[in-house]
């Protein structure tokens, strides 16, 4: 089974195009932080190319932009091509089956209303006696 689940931030503009037969698709890249720190105590980042087709491509092109957080469910696809110098190359793409928009939807230039923000929790619980564990 070939299944991938990624959460990251879009790090390129959404490139929407249409095939010769009229099928829409889009391409973009996401940056995904690794879970472990490296030897220097820093998190490393991996970059993935994502491809979406048809209605999913239309939704992504209309609602996503660079910097937005997304969840991608899909599969790994290896694409072979010939470079301009004639050498064979390959690229790894994530063929998206589902894209979930994780960044809050805000209108361009609009500030979020602080009255709709989630409540801030206290730094310490009042008592641990009521906890079930």
N, CA, C and O atoms as a GROMACS GRO file, in nm:
protein
  532
    1UNK      N    1   0.085  -0.117   0.000
    1UNK     CA    2   0.000   0.000   0.000
    1UNK      C    3   0.089   0.123   0.000
    1UNK      O    4   0.190   0.128   0.071
    2UNK      N    5   0.054   0.222  -0.079
    2UNK     CA    6   0.128   0.346  -0.093
    2UNK      C    7   0.039   0.459  -0.043
    2UNK      O    8  -0.047   0.508  -0.116
    3UNK      N    9   0.059   0.501   0.083
    3UNK     CA   10  -0.024   0.606   0.143
    3UNK      C   11   0.064   0.698   0.226
    3UNK      O   12   0.149   0.652   0.302
    4UNK      N   13   0.043   0.828   0.210
    4UNK     CA   14   0.124   0.930   0.277
    4UNK      C   15   0.030   1.027   0.347
    4UNK      O   16  -0.074   1.064   0.293
    5UNK      N   17   0.068   1.068   0.469
    5UNK     CA   18  -0.006   1.169   0.544
    5UNK      C   19   0.095   1.275   0.588
    5UNK      O   20   0.188   1.244   0.662
    6UNK      N   21   0.078   1.399   0.544
    6UNK     CA   22   0.171   1.507   0.575
    6UNK      C   23   0.096   1.629   0.627
    6UNK      O   24  -0.015   1.659   0.583
    7UNK      N   25   0.158   1.700   0.721
    7UNK     CA   26   0.108   1.829   0.766
    7UNK      C   27   0.223   1.927   0.753
    7UNK      O   28   0.332   1.904   0.806
    8UNK      N   29   0.198   2.036   0.683
    8UNK     CA   30   0.304   2.135   0.663
    8UNK      C   31   0.248   2.266   0.613
    8UNK      O   32   0.127   2.285   0.603
    9UNK      N   33   0.340   2.356   0.580
    9UNK     CA   34   0.304   2.488   0.530
    9UNK      C   35   0.337   2.498   0.382
    9UNK      O   36   0.441   2.449   0.337
   10UNK      N   37   0.248   2.560   0.307
   10UNK     CA   38   0.272   2.579   0.164
   10UNK      C   39   0.388   2.676   0.148
   10UNK      O   40   0.388   2.784   0.206
   11UNK      N   41   0.486   2.637   0.068
   11UNK     CA   42   0.605   2.720   0.052
   11UNK      C   43   0.627   2.765  -0.092
   11UNK      O   44   0.736   2.812  -0.126
   12UNK      N   45   0.526   2.751  -0.177
   12UNK     CA   46   0.535   2.801  -0.314
   12UNK      C   47   0.397   2.850  -0.356
   12UNK      O   48   0.296   2.816  -0.294
   13UNK      N   49   0.394   2.929  -0.461
   13UNK     CA   50   0.265   2.972  -0.514
   13UNK      C   51   0.194   2.854  -0.576
   13UNK      O   52   0.258   2.760  -0.624
   14UNK      N   53   0.062   2.857  -0.575
   14UNK     CA   54  -0.018   2.750  -0.635
   14UNK      C   55  -0.014   2.770  -0.787
   14UNK      O   56  -0.052   2.875  -0.837
   15UNK      N   57   0.032   2.668  -0.858
   15UNK     CA   58   0.043   2.673  -1.004
   15UNK      C   59  -0.070   2.590  -1.064
   15UNK      O   60  -0.059   2.468  -1.074
   16UNK      N   61  -0.179   2.658  -1.103
   16UNK     CA   62  -0.295   2.587  -1.160
   16UNK      C   63  -0.287   2.590  -1.311
   16UNK      O   64  -0.262   2.694  -1.372
   17UNK      N   65  -0.310   2.472  -1.371
   17UNK     CA   66  -0.308   2.459  -1.516
   17UNK      C   67  -0.418   2.365  -1.560
   17UNK      O   68  -0.490   2.308  -1.477
   18UNK      N   69  -0.432   2.349  -1.691
   18UNK     CA   70  -0.532   2.259  -1.749
   18UNK      C   71  -0.464   2.174  -1.855
   18UNK      O   72  -0.384   2.225  -1.934
   19UNK      N   73  -0.495   2.045  -1.856
   19UNK     CA   74  -0.438   1.957  -1.958
   19UNK      C   75  -0.503   1.988  -2.093
   19UNK      O   76  -0.601   2.062  -2.101
   20UNK      N   77  -0.447   1.930  -2.200
   20UNK     CA   78  -0.502   1.951  -2.334
   20UNK      C   79  -0.646   1.900  -2.344
   20UNK      O   80  -0.724   1.951  -2.425
   21UNK      N   81  -0.682   1.801  -2.262
   21UNK     CA   82  -0.819   1.749  -2.265
   21UNK      C   83  -0.913   1.823  -2.169
   21UNK      O   84  -1.028   1.782  -2.152
   22UNK      N   85  -0.865   1.931  -2.106
   22UNK     CA   86  -0.952   2.014  -2.024
   22UNK      C   87  -0.959   1.978  -1.877
   22UNK      O   88  -1.045   2.030  -1.806
   23UNK      N   89  -0.872   1.890  -1.828
   23UNK     CA   90  -0.872   1.851  -1.687
   23UNK      C   91  -0.781   1.947  -1.610
   23UNK      O   92  -0.664   1.965  -1.646
   24UNK      N   93  -0.834   2.006  -1.504
   24UNK     CA   94  -0.755   2.100  -1.425
   24UNK      C   95  -0.669   2.028  -1.323
   24UNK      O   96  -0.707   1.924  -1.269
   25UNK      N   97  -0.550   2.084  -1.299
   25UNK     CA   98  -0.461   2.033  -1.197
   25UNK      C   99  -0.381   2.149  -1.141
   25UNK      O  100  -0.370   2.254  -1.204
   26UNK      N  101  -0.325   2.129  -1.022
   26UNK     CA  102  -0.237   2.231  -0.965
   26UNK      C  103  -0.121   2.164  -0.896
   26UNK      O  104  -0.127   2.048  -0.855
   27UNK      N  105  -0.014   2.241  -0.885
   27UNK     CA  106   0.109   2.196  -0.819
   27UNK      C  107   0.150   2.301  -0.716
   27UNK      O  108   0.136   2.421  -0.738
   28UNK      N  109   0.202   2.253  -0.604
   28UNK     CA  110   0.260   2.341  -0.504
   28UNK      C  111   0.353   2.258  -0.416
   28UNK      O  112   0.351   2.135  -0.423
   29UNK      N  113   0.432   2.324  -0.336
   29UNK     CA  114   0.525   2.256  -0.245
   29UNK      C  115   0.485   2.286  -0.102
   29UNK      O  116   0.433   2.392  -0.070
   30UNK      N  117   0.512   2.187  -0.014
   30UNK     CA  118   0.489   2.210   0.128
   30UNK      C  119   0.618   2.180   0.204
   30UNK      O  120   0.697   2.094   0.165
   31UNK      N  121   0.637   2.252   0.314
   31UNK     CA  122   0.749   2.232   0.404
   31UNK      C  123   0.698   2.160   0.528
   31UNK      O  124   0.603   2.206   0.592
   32UNK      N  125   0.761   2.047   0.561
   32UNK     CA  126   0.719   1.966   0.675
   32UNK      C  127   0.836   1.953   0.771
   32UNK      O  128   0.944   1.907   0.734
   33UNK      N  129   0.815   1.995   0.895
   33UNK     CA  130   0.920   1.984   0.997
   33UNK      C  131   0.931   1.840   1.045
   33UNK      O  132   0.831   1.772   1.065
   34UNK      N  133   1.053   1.796   1.064
   34UNK     CA  134   1.075   1.662   1.118
   34UNK      C  135   1.044   1.662   1.267
   34UNK      O  136   1.047   1.766   1.332
   35UNK      N  137   1.014   1.544   1.320
   35UNK     CA  138   0.976   1.532   1.461
   35UNK      C  139   1.095   1.535   1.555
   35UNK      O  140   1.081   1.575   1.670
   36UNK      N  141   1.212   1.494   1.507
   36UNK     CA  142   1.330   1.490   1.593
   36UNK      C  143   1.424   1.605   1.560
   36UNK      O  144   1.427   1.654   1.448
   37UNK      N  145   1.500   1.645   1.659
   37UNK     CA  146   1.601   1.748   1.639
   37UNK      C  147   1.729   1.682   1.588
   37UNK      O  148   1.755   1.565   1.616
   38UNK      N  149   1.809   1.758   1.515
   38UNK     CA  150   1.937   1.707   1.468
   38UNK      C  151   2.043   1.722   1.577
   38UNK      O  152   2.010   1.757   1.690
   39UNK      N  153   2.168   1.695   1.545
   39UNK     CA  154   2.276   1.701   1.645
   39UNK      C  155   2.297   1.841   1.700
   39UNK      O  156   2.350   1.857   1.810
   40UNK      N  157   2.256   1.943   1.626
   40UNK     CA  158   2.270   2.081   1.672
   40UNK      C  159   2.149   2.128   1.753
   40UNK      O  160   2.143   2.244   1.794
   41UNK      N  161   2.054   2.037   1.776
   41UNK     CA  162   1.935   2.072   1.853
   41UNK      C  163   1.830   2.148   1.774
   41UNK      O  164   1.744   2.213   1.833
   42UNK      N  165   1.837   2.142   1.640
   42UNK     CA  166   1.743   2.214   1.556
   42UNK      C  167   1.656   2.114   1.480
   42UNK      O  168   1.697   2.002   1.450
   43UNK      N  169   1.534   2.158   1.449
   43UNK     CA  170   1.446   2.076   1.367
   43UNK      C  171   1.481   2.097   1.221
   43UNK      O  172   1.501   2.211   1.177
   44UNK      N  173   1.489   1.988   1.145
   44UNK     CA  174   1.512   1.999   1.003
   44UNK      C  175   1.379   1.997   0.930
   44UNK      O  176   1.278   1.954   0.985
   45UNK      N  177   1.379   2.044   0.807
   45UNK     CA  178   1.258   2.055   0.728
   45UNK      C  179   1.274   1.978   0.598
   45UNK      O  180   1.378   1.986   0.533
   46UNK      N  181   1.171   1.905   0.560
   46UNK     CA  182   1.166   1.836   0.431
   46UNK      C  183   1.065   1.908   0.343
   46UNK      O  184   0.964   1.961   0.391
   47UNK      N  185   1.092   1.911   0.213
   47UNK     CA  186   1.006   1.978   0.117
   47UNK      C  187   0.948   1.874   0.021
   47UNK      O  188   1.020   1.789  -0.031
   48UNK      N  189   0.816   1.882  -0.002
   48UNK     CA  190   0.746   1.786  -0.087
   48UNK      C  191   0.669   1.860  -0.195
   48UNK      O  192   0.605   1.962  -0.169
   49UNK      N  193   0.675   1.807  -0.318
   49UNK     CA  194   0.594   1.859  -0.428
   49UNK      C  195   0.460   1.787  -0.425
   49UNK      O  196   0.455   1.664  -0.415
   50UNK      N  197   0.351   1.862  -0.435
   50UNK     CA  198   0.216   1.807  -0.428
   50UNK      C  199   0.144   1.836  -0.559
   50UNK      O  200   0.156   1.945  -0.615
   51UNK      N  201   0.069   1.737  -0.608
   51UNK     CA  202  -0.012   1.752  -0.728
   51UNK      C  203  -0.156   1.718  -0.694
   51UNK      O  204  -0.183   1.614  -0.633
   52UNK      N  205  -0.250   1.806  -0.733
   52UNK     CA  206  -0.393   1.784  -0.712
   52UNK      C  207  -0.462   1.788  -0.847
   52UNK      O  208  -0.418   1.859  -0.938
   53UNK      N  209  -0.570   1.713  -0.861
   53UNK     CA  210  -0.644   1.703  -0.988
   53UNK      C  211  -0.789   1.742  -0.970
   53UNK      O  212  -0.845   1.732  -0.861
   54UNK      N  213  -0.850   1.786  -1.078
   54UNK     CA  214  -0.992   1.814  -1.095
   54UNK      C  215  -1.047   1.911  -0.990
   54UNK      O  216  -0.991   2.018  -0.971
   55UNK      N  217  -1.156   1.875  -0.921
   55UNK     CA  218  -1.219   1.966  -0.824
   55UNK      C  219  -1.126   2.000  -0.709
   55UNK      O  220  -1.128   2.112  -0.658
   56UNK      N  221  -1.046   1.904  -0.667
   56UNK     CA  222  -0.950   1.930  -0.559
   56UNK      C  223  -0.851   2.038  -0.602
   56UNK      O  224  -0.815   2.124  -0.522
   57UNK      N  225  -0.808   2.034  -0.727
   57UNK     CA  226  -0.716   2.136  -0.779
   57UNK      C  227  -0.784   2.273  -0.780
   57UNK      O  228  -0.722   2.373  -0.743
   58UNK      N  229  -0.910   2.278  -0.822
   58UNK     CA  230  -0.984   2.404  -0.824
   58UNK      C  231  -0.997   2.461  -0.683
   58UNK      O  232  -0.975   2.580  -0.662
   59UNK      N  233  -1.034   2.376  -0.586
   59UNK     CA  234  -1.049   2.422  -0.446
   59UNK      C  235  -0.918   2.473  -0.391
   59UNK      O  236  -0.914   2.577  -0.325
   60UNK      N  237  -0.809   2.401  -0.417
   60UNK     CA  238  -0.679   2.443  -0.366
   60UNK      C  239  -0.636   2.576  -0.429
   60UNK      O  240  -0.588   2.665  -0.359
   61UNK      N  241  -0.652   2.588  -0.560
   61UNK     CA  242  -0.612   2.710  -0.629
   61UNK      C  243  -0.692   2.831  -0.582
   61UNK      O  244  -0.640   2.942  -0.576
   62UNK      N  245  -0.819   2.810  -0.546
   62UNK     CA  246  -0.905   2.920  -0.504
   62UNK      C  247  -0.889   2.957  -0.357
   62UNK      O  248  -0.920   3.070  -0.319
   63UNK      N  249  -0.841   2.865  -0.274
   63UNK     CA  250  -0.841   2.888  -0.129
   63UNK      C  251  -0.706   2.887  -0.062
   63UNK      O  252  -0.694   2.930   0.053
   64UNK      N  253  -0.603   2.840  -0.129
   64UNK     CA  254  -0.473   2.830  -0.064
   64UNK      C  255  -0.375   2.933  -0.119
   64UNK      O  256  -0.389   2.981  -0.231
   65UNK      N  257  -0.277   2.965  -0.036
   65UNK     CA  258  -0.170   3.055  -0.077
   65UNK      C  259  -0.046   3.022   0.006
   65UNK      O  260  -0.052   2.949   0.104
   66UNK      N  261   0.063   3.077  -0.035
   66UNK     CA  262   0.191   3.055   0.031
   66UNK      C  263   0.180   3.088   0.180
   66UNK      O  264   0.126   3.193   0.216
   67UNK      N  265   0.232   2.999   0.265
   67UNK     CA  266   0.231   3.019   0.410
   67UNK      C  267   0.117   2.951   0.482
   67UNK      O  268   0.124   2.936   0.604
   68UNK      N  269   0.012   2.908   0.413
   68UNK     CA  270  -0.102   2.842   0.477
   68UNK      C  271  -0.064   2.701   0.521
   68UNK      O  272   0.015   2.634   0.454
   69UNK      N  273  -0.121   2.657   0.632
   69UNK     CA  274  -0.098   2.522   0.684
   69UNK      C  275  -0.202   2.428   0.626
   69UNK      O  276  -0.321   2.459   0.622
   70UNK      N  277  -0.155   2.310   0.579
   70UNK     CA  278  -0.244   2.211   0.519
   70UNK      C  279  -0.209   2.072   0.566
   70UNK      O  280  -0.098   2.044   0.611
   71UNK      N  281  -0.307   1.984   0.553
   71UNK     CA  282  -0.288   1.842   0.574
   71UNK      C  283  -0.311   1.775   0.439
   71UNK      O  284  -0.411   1.801   0.372
   72UNK      N  285  -0.219   1.689   0.400
   72UNK     CA  286  -0.226   1.621   0.271
   72UNK      C  287  -0.234   1.470   0.295
   72UNK      O  288  -0.154   1.415   0.371
   73UNK      N  289  -0.330   1.405   0.232
   73UNK     CA  290  -0.337   1.259   0.230
   73UNK      C  291  -0.329   1.219   0.084
   73UNK      O  292  -0.404   1.269   0.000
   74UNK      N  293  -0.236   1.128   0.052
   74UNK     CA  294  -0.220   1.088  -0.087
   74UNK      C  295  -0.124   0.973  -0.100
   74UNK      O  296  -0.108   0.893  -0.008
   75UNK      N  297  -0.059   0.966  -0.215
   75UNK     CA  298   0.037   0.859  -0.242
   75UNK      C  299   0.162   0.916  -0.308
   75UNK      O  300   0.158   1.024  -0.369
   76UNK      N  301   0.271   0.843  -0.296
   76UNK     CA  302   0.397   0.883  -0.358
   76UNK      C  303   0.396   0.838  -0.503
   76UNK      O  304   0.359   0.724  -0.534
   77UNK      N  305   0.436   0.928  -0.591
   77UNK     CA  306   0.443   0.896  -0.733
   77UNK      C  307   0.580   0.940  -0.785
   77UNK      O  308   0.621   1.054  -0.764
   78UNK      N  309   0.649   0.849  -0.852
   78UNK     CA  310   0.779   0.882  -0.910
   78UNK      C  311   0.757   0.918  -1.056
   78UNK      O  312   0.698   0.841  -1.132
   79UNK      N  313   0.805   1.036  -1.094
   79UNK     CA  314   0.788   1.088  -1.229
   79UNK      C  315   0.925   1.090  -1.296
   79UNK      O  316   1.018   1.152  -1.246
   80UNK      N  317   0.937   1.022  -1.410
   80UNK     CA  318   1.062   1.020  -1.485
   80UNK      C  319   1.053   1.118  -1.600
   80UNK      O  320   0.949   1.131  -1.665
   81UNK      N  321   1.164   1.188  -1.624
   81UNK     CA  322   1.168   1.285  -1.732
   81UNK      C  323   1.312   1.300  -1.781
   81UNK      O  324   1.405   1.249  -1.719
   82UNK      N  325   1.328   1.368  -1.892
   82UNK     CA  326   1.460   1.393  -1.948
   82UNK      C  327   1.492   1.541  -1.932
   82UNK      O  328   1.414   1.627  -1.972
   83UNK      N  329   1.606   1.570  -1.872
   83UNK     CA  330   1.648   1.708  -1.850
   83UNK      C  331   1.688   1.773  -1.982
   83UNK      O  332   1.702   1.704  -2.084
   84UNK      N  333   1.707   1.904  -1.981
   84UNK     CA  334   1.743   1.976  -2.102
   84UNK      C  335   1.877   1.930  -2.160
   84UNK      O  336   1.900   1.940  -2.280
   85UNK      N  337   1.965   1.880  -2.072
   85UNK     CA  338   2.095   1.833  -2.122
   85UNK      C  339   2.089   1.688  -2.170
   85UNK      O  340   2.191   1.630  -2.208
   86UNK      N  341   1.969   1.628  -2.169
   86UNK     CA  342   1.949   1.493  -2.220
   86UNK      C  343   1.966   1.382  -2.119
   86UNK      O  344   1.948   1.265  -2.154
   87UNK      N  345   1.999   1.414  -1.995
   87UNK     CA  346   2.016   1.311  -1.893
   87UNK      C  347   1.881   1.272  -1.835
   87UNK      O  348   1.795   1.357  -1.814
   88UNK      N  349   1.863   1.143  -1.808
   88UNK     CA  350   1.736   1.099  -1.746
   88UNK      C  351   1.733   1.140  -1.599
   88UNK      O  352   1.834   1.129  -1.528
   89UNK      N  353   1.620   1.186  -1.554
   89UNK     CA  354   1.602   1.228  -1.416
   89UNK      C  355   1.470   1.173  -1.364
   89UNK      O  356   1.387   1.123  -1.440
   90UNK      N  357   1.453   1.184  -1.234
   90UNK     CA  358   1.324   1.149  -1.175
   90UNK      C  359   1.293   1.246  -1.061
   90UNK      O  360   1.383   1.300  -0.997
   91UNK      N  361   1.166   1.265  -1.039
   91UNK     CA  362   1.118   1.352  -0.932
   91UNK      C  363   1.013   1.274  -0.853
   91UNK      O  364   0.944   1.188  -0.907
   92UNK      N  365   1.004   1.306  -0.726
   92UNK     CA  366   0.905   1.241  -0.640
   92UNK      C  367   0.796   1.343  -0.609
   92UNK      O  368   0.823   1.451  -0.557
   93UNK      N  369   0.672   1.307  -0.642
   93UNK     CA  370   0.557   1.393  -0.616
   93UNK      C  371   0.463   1.322  -0.519
   93UNK      O  372   0.462   1.199  -0.510
   94UNK      N  373   0.385   1.401  -0.448
   94UNK     CA  374   0.276   1.348  -0.366
   94UNK      C  375   0.148   1.372  -0.445
   94UNK      O  376   0.109   1.487  -0.469
   95UNK      N  377   0.084   1.265  -0.485
   95UNK     CA  378  -0.044   1.271  -0.556
   95UNK      C  379  -0.153   1.284  -0.450
   95UNK      O  380  -0.185   1.185  -0.384
   96UNK      N  381  -0.210   1.403  -0.434
   96UNK     CA  382  -0.304   1.429  -0.326
   96UNK      C  383  -0.441   1.370  -0.354
   96UNK      O  384  -0.498   1.390  -0.462
   97UNK      N  385  -0.494   1.295  -0.257
   97UNK     CA  386  -0.632   1.246  -0.262
   97UNK      C  387  -0.723   1.338  -0.180
   97UNK      O  388  -0.841   1.351  -0.209
   98UNK      N  389  -0.665   1.400  -0.076
   98UNK     CA  390  -0.741   1.488   0.012
   98UNK      C  391  -0.649   1.597   0.064
   98UNK      O  392  -0.536   1.570   0.104
   99UNK      N  393  -0.698   1.720   0.064
   99UNK     CA  394  -0.625   1.833   0.120
   99UNK      C  395  -0.718   1.902   0.219
   99UNK      O  396  -0.828   1.944   0.184
  100UNK      N  397  -0.672   1.912   0.343
  100UNK     CA  398  -0.750   1.980   0.445
  100UNK      C  399  -0.683   2.113   0.475
  100UNK      O  400  -0.562   2.118   0.501
  101UNK      N  401  -0.760   2.220   0.473
  101UNK     CA  402  -0.708   2.353   0.500
  101UNK      C  403  -0.704   2.373   0.651
  101UNK      O  404  -0.809   2.375   0.715
  102UNK      N  405  -0.586   2.389   0.709
  102UNK     CA  406  -0.573   2.399   0.853
  102UNK      C  407  -0.559   2.543   0.903
  102UNK      O  408  -0.585   2.569   1.020
  103UNK      N  409  -0.519   2.635   0.818
  103UNK     CA  410  -0.510   2.775   0.858
  103UNK      C  411  -0.649   2.834   0.865
  103UNK      O  412  -0.736   2.800   0.785
  104UNK      N  413  -0.672   2.923   0.961
  104UNK     CA  414  -0.805   2.985   0.970
  104UNK      C  415  -0.833   3.069   0.846
  104UNK      O  416  -0.743   3.131   0.790
  105UNK      N  417  -0.959   3.070   0.805
  105UNK     CA  418  -0.998   3.148   0.688
  105UNK      C  419  -1.016   3.293   0.731
  105UNK      O  420  -1.098   3.322   0.818
  106UNK      N  421  -0.940   3.383   0.672
  106UNK     CA  422  -0.953   3.526   0.698
  106UNK      C  423  -0.960   3.597   0.564
  106UNK      O  424  -0.899   3.555   0.466
  107UNK      N  425  -1.035   3.704   0.562
  107UNK     CA  426  -1.042   3.784   0.441
  107UNK      C  427  -0.914   3.865   0.429
  107UNK      O  428  -0.852   3.899   0.529
  108UNK      N  429  -0.876   3.894   0.306
  108UNK     CA  430  -0.752   3.965   0.282
  108UNK      C  431  -0.757   4.101   0.350
  108UNK      O  432  -0.849   4.180   0.327
  109UNK      N  433  -0.658   4.128   0.433
  109UNK     CA  434  -0.648   4.255   0.503
  109UNK      C  435  -0.733   4.264   0.628
  109UNK      O  436  -0.722   4.363   0.701
  110UNK      N  437  -0.816   4.166   0.656
  110UNK     CA  438  -0.903   4.172   0.774
  110UNK      C  439  -0.830   4.117   0.896
  110UNK      O  440  -0.755   4.020   0.886
  111UNK      N  441  -0.853   4.178   1.010
  111UNK     CA  442  -0.796   4.132   1.135
  111UNK      C  443  -0.892   4.031   1.197
  111UNK      O  444  -1.013   4.044   1.181
  112UNK      N  445  -0.838   3.930   1.267
  112UNK     CA  446  -0.925   3.837   1.337
  112UNK      C  447  -0.990   3.908   1.454
  112UNK      O  448  -0.927   3.990   1.521
  113UNK      N  449  -1.115   3.877   1.477
  113UNK     CA  450  -1.190   3.937   1.586
  113UNK      C  451  -1.150   3.870   1.716
  113UNK      O  452  -1.171   3.750   1.732
  114UNK      N  453  -1.091   3.945   1.811
  114UNK     CA  454  -1.045   3.882   1.935
  114UNK      C  455  -1.158   3.824   2.019
  114UNK      O  456  -1.132   3.738   2.103
  115UNK      N  457  -1.283   3.868   1.999
  115UNK     CA  458  -1.392   3.812   2.078
  115UNK      C  459  -1.426   3.670   2.033
  115UNK      O  460  -1.489   3.595   2.108
  116UNK      N  461  -1.384   3.632   1.912
  116UNK     CA  462  -1.409   3.497   1.862
  116UNK      C  463  -1.291   3.404   1.887
  116UNK      O  464  -1.296   3.287   1.849
  117UNK      N  465  -1.188   3.454   1.950
  117UNK     CA  466  -1.070   3.372   1.975
  117UNK      C  467  -1.099   3.268   2.082
  117UNK      O  468  -1.187   3.285   2.166
  118UNK      N  469  -1.022   3.160   2.078
  118UNK     CA  470  -1.038   3.056   2.179
  118UNK      C  471  -0.996   3.109   2.315
  118UNK      O  472  -0.907   3.193   2.323
  119UNK      N  473  -1.058   3.063   2.422
  119UNK     CA  474  -1.023   3.112   2.555
  119UNK      C  475  -0.882   3.070   2.593
  119UNK      O  476  -0.836   2.962   2.555
  120UNK      N  477  -0.814   3.154   2.666
  120UNK     CA  478  -0.680   3.124   2.713
  120UNK      C  479  -0.690   3.042   2.840
  120UNK      O  480  -0.763   3.079   2.933
  121UNK      N  481  -0.618   2.931   2.846
  121UNK     CA  482  -0.622   2.844   2.963
  121UNK      C  483  -0.522   2.892   3.066
  121UNK      O  484  -0.420   2.953   3.033
  122UNK      N  485  -0.550   2.863   3.189
  122UNK     CA  486  -0.458   2.894   3.297
  122UNK      C  487  -0.329   2.815   3.278
  122UNK      O  488  -0.332   2.708   3.217
  123UNK      N  489  -0.218   2.865   3.327
  123UNK     CA  490  -0.090   2.794   3.309
  123UNK      C  491  -0.084   2.668   3.394
  123UNK      O  492  -0.013   2.574   3.358
  124UNK      N  493  -0.157   2.663   3.507
  124UNK     CA  494  -0.160   2.544   3.591
  124UNK      C  495  -0.305   2.506   3.620
  124UNK      O  496  -0.389   2.594   3.638
  125UNK      N  497  -0.335   2.375   3.623
  125UNK     CA  498  -0.472   2.338   3.661
  125UNK      C  499  -0.497   2.375   3.807
  125UNK      O  500  -0.406   2.374   3.889
  126UNK      N  501  -0.623   2.407   3.837
  126UNK     CA  502  -0.658   2.449   3.974
  126UNK      C  503  -0.634   2.334   4.072
  126UNK      O  504  -0.586   2.358   4.183
  127UNK      N  505  -0.667   2.210   4.033
  127UNK     CA  506  -0.649   2.098   4.121
  127UNK      C  507  -0.636   1.972   4.038
  127UNK      O  508  -0.702   1.958   3.936
  128UNK      N  509  -0.550   1.880   4.082
  128UNK     CA  510  -0.533   1.755   4.009
  128UNK      C  511  -0.624   1.646   4.064
  128UNK      O  512  -0.623   1.534   4.012
  129UNK      N  513  -0.702   1.674   4.167
  129UNK     CA  514  -0.786   1.572   4.230
  129UNK      C  515  -0.897   1.524   4.137
  129UNK      O  516  -0.938   1.408   4.145
  130UNK      N  517  -0.948   1.611   4.049
  130UNK     CA  518  -1.058   1.573   3.963
  130UNK      C  519  -1.016   1.501   3.836
  130UNK      O  520  -1.102   1.464   3.756
  131UNK      N  521  -0.885   1.479   3.815
  131UNK     CA  522  -0.838   1.412   3.694
  131UNK      C  523  -0.863   1.262   3.704
  131UNK      O  524  -0.847   1.204   3.811
  132UNK      N  525  -0.904   1.197   3.591
  132UNK     CA  526  -0.936   1.054   3.595
  132UNK      C  527  -0.816   0.960   3.597
  132UNK      O  528  -0.836   0.839   3.593
  133UNK      N  529  -0.696   1.010   3.602
  133UNK     CA  530  -0.578   0.922   3.601
  133UNK      C  531  -0.478   0.963   3.705
  133UNK      O  532  -0.373   0.899   3.718
   0.00000   0.00000   0.00000
